Each structure stands twice: as structure tokens, then as C-alpha cells.
Amino acid sequence: MFKPKLTKLALCLFSVCSIAQAGTVSVVTSFPKELTEAYKKSFEAKNPGIKIEILNKNTAAGMAYIKELPPGQRPDIMWASAPDAFEVLARDKFLQPAPEVKNNQAPAKVGSYPLNDPENTYYGQALAGYGLMWNTRYLAANKLPAPKEWSDLVKGEYFGHLAISSPSRSGTTHLTIETILQAEGWSKGWAQVLQISGNCAAVTDRSFGVPDGVNNGQYGIGLVIDFFGLAGKYSGYPVEFVYPTSTAVVPANIALVAGAKNPEEAKKFMAFTLSREGQELLFDPKISRLPILPNSTFGNKVPPKYPDAYEVAKRVKVKFNSNLSSDRYQVVVSMYDQMITFRLKELQAATKAIHEAEKKLKAKPNAEAAELIKQARSFAFSPLVSDAMINDKNFLELFKKNKKDVAVAKQLTGLEDNWSSKAKANYERARDLANQASALIK
């Protein structure tokens, strides 16, 4: 029987066709290159017919990208830290179930928080807490104590030594802000957030800017997701990290996008990230994330003194409510930008004036000055949205409407412009009142 020989060209074409048939899995993610490259390299080595394409976008941009594309042209996977972002995508029918990818050896919950979506539309791939990282050399040089709680960061001694990223550009920072709001309550939480932000030297465009700045000593202290602090520490930078008691431990998720181009290949990648082999990659010093399996599962693979997410979850006080977070997501990020990101200089000036007046008052008490400082703090550190308004469903619904609708866009723009101008006026009034208080103390 005649058996035709395959030429080199034919073999090459056959190989190309096989890869093309297997497809390329496109992954929208906010994670740093150190993590995504490790998973891409390891997975492709085990699955030579499948290529992983990383589309690096912050969480908000990633969500918008998925929503803008029609079914069949969408990326295959969404992979990010913010659980409320997945709540929104699932609610809006942009995710599809893939129960076969789950690692059934993982616990059902971390603390009181479910590891996976009950409807199987997204799955915990790693665990994350939120806290404070600091540069030990920076703090020693500036004679600053190491912080332990969010509340420490409102103190005058930390003015100009902190950094945070904008929650509109960073899903993990949004979760940090939301964690503080849920721990303290809306008004008290915003007062703390405003005081902390007023002490910041910078509000960075991307979440990576904060740990990079702390690692190299540009900033003393950063508000970060845990893996930024742990990665710096285990990579040899002079940094430490702490979980405040008012924090949360929640899953960083991975999900199959509805209308994905290559769902079957995508499921293989998802299953790999959730497998024991995929979970072990999280211990790489450059990654330093917490696995969904307890540390005891991995034996000597776990670095010394490495945090165990399930032990951390037992100590923290916040039972994070992702439904509450997703309901007011757009309000929180918009408020932060209008009151802080775009008004940082004015907020810094007011905060500095208040700290200086309080320092003088402590040395020499003065009742009139104390009253002026109290008024200054009220103007500078009060949210522009009340408790009643944030619980108004009609108000929240406005922020969920399609911004491409001209009437909706006009209404939102008007509201945000009002917040911005009112914040500016409040900070200027606060600065003037604090300066008046300082002038009274002689």
C-alpha cells in the first residue's frame, strides 16, 4: 500500500493548523507580569497546542472591555482580585459557569466568605487581604513608628509619607477603601479615608506605583493588597507588611467570559491555575500570593513565616459584604476621585494646616482655637454623600445606568462637578479655619 511521506512543509502546516485549531486563550487581568508570565510559561509547557495571550488592564478597564465586545469576539477569561467586579459581571450576564474547573479539595469558605460563586460563574483562584507595607529604612531615617492599624495613618506624624492608588484605576484599592467603609460605617469610614488620603504624598494612577515606591524608598508607607507587600519582602526589599484587625480576606477570582472565543481551552487554563501545581506557583517570591488550599497542604514548599489565609481570616473583624460593595461601587470610586484624586493638593493643604494647628493647641490649650479646629475638621473630613443618600436605591441606580445615554451622562457629570467644586471650597474653608486657630495660639 502506498503511504505518502509528509514533507517538512506539510508537517509545518499540520503543526500550525493544530495550534490554530486549539486556539489562543486571551486573559484579561490586572495582575502584574511576574504572576501572569509564570502561569503562561508553566501552562504552555504542559499544553504545547494552546497559547496564552495576556491583556493587562486595570479591573474597571477590563470590565468595560468585556462589555463592549459582542459574543464570539470577547476575551476568554477574566482574572482579577476584586470580587465585587465579578459580582457585577455575573449580574450583567457576562460570565458563564464552568463547574468542571473547580478544585474540590479547597475549603468552601475563607472565614465566613464563600470561596466560589454559588452559581459557578467565578472561582477563587487565590486569597487576598488588605493592609500596610512600609520601608524599614525610610521609617528609621524619618524616625517614624511602624503602623499597625488604618487609624494610625491619620496621625500628623505621617503627613507626606504615605501613598495610595486611585480606586477608579485599581480594583484592589477600591476593596481597601470599601473594607474601611464597612469596618467603620459610611460617614466615620469616609472621615478616616479622607484623613489618610490627606496625609498622602501621592495618589498613583496604577496600584503597582505604590509598592514600587515603597520598595525603592520613594514613599514610607503604602496601602496595598497583601501580595504587593509580601512580594517586596520575600524578594529582598527592606519592607514589612501587616494586616490591620479591620481588614478582610477574600478570593481573587478567575472566570470564563460568556461569548468567549475558545471556552474549552480556557477551561483547561482555569483548571490549571486552581490545581495544586498551579497553586504552588503562588509561593514564588516575586508573586507571594495566598493559595486557596491551606498551607499545610504544601509541606516544605511554603516559605518560612508565610501567612496562612485561613488563620488570618480567623483574626480579622470585617465580614466583607460583596453585594453592598458592588451596589455602591461606582459611587465610591467617583466620590474618591472628585474629593481626593482631583483635589489632592487642596486636601493636603487643609490637612497640613489642621495638623499644625493641633500641634500648637496641644502645647498651649485655647478654647476658641479648639472650636475653629473642630470646624476645620468637619469641612475637610466629611463625605459629600450622606448615610441616607447612600442607602437610597434610586440614587445608586443612577450610577448603574448606561453612561452612553446623553441624559444619564449629563446628570452624572453635573453631580460629579458639584462634588468637585464643593470639595475644593470645603478644603479651602478648612485650611482658613485651621490657620485662624494657629494665629490665636501664641
RABELQUI-V862530 format. One record per helix or strand of 3 or more residues. SS is the DSSP state (H for helix, E for strand). FROM is the first residue (numbers start at 0). LEN is the number of residues. If there is no record, write none. Layout:
ss/from/len
SS/FROM/LEN
SS/FROM/LEN
This chain:
ss/from/len
H/7/15
E/23/6
H/32/14
E/50/6
H/58/10
E/76/4
H/82/9
H/98/3
E/122/13
H/135/6
H/149/5
H/155/3
E/161/4
H/170/14
H/185/13
E/199/5
H/207/8
E/220/5
H/225/9
E/238/4
E/248/9
H/262/12
H/275/8
H/294/7
H/308/7
H/321/6
H/328/11
H/340/23
H/366/14
H/386/4
H/392/6
H/405/35
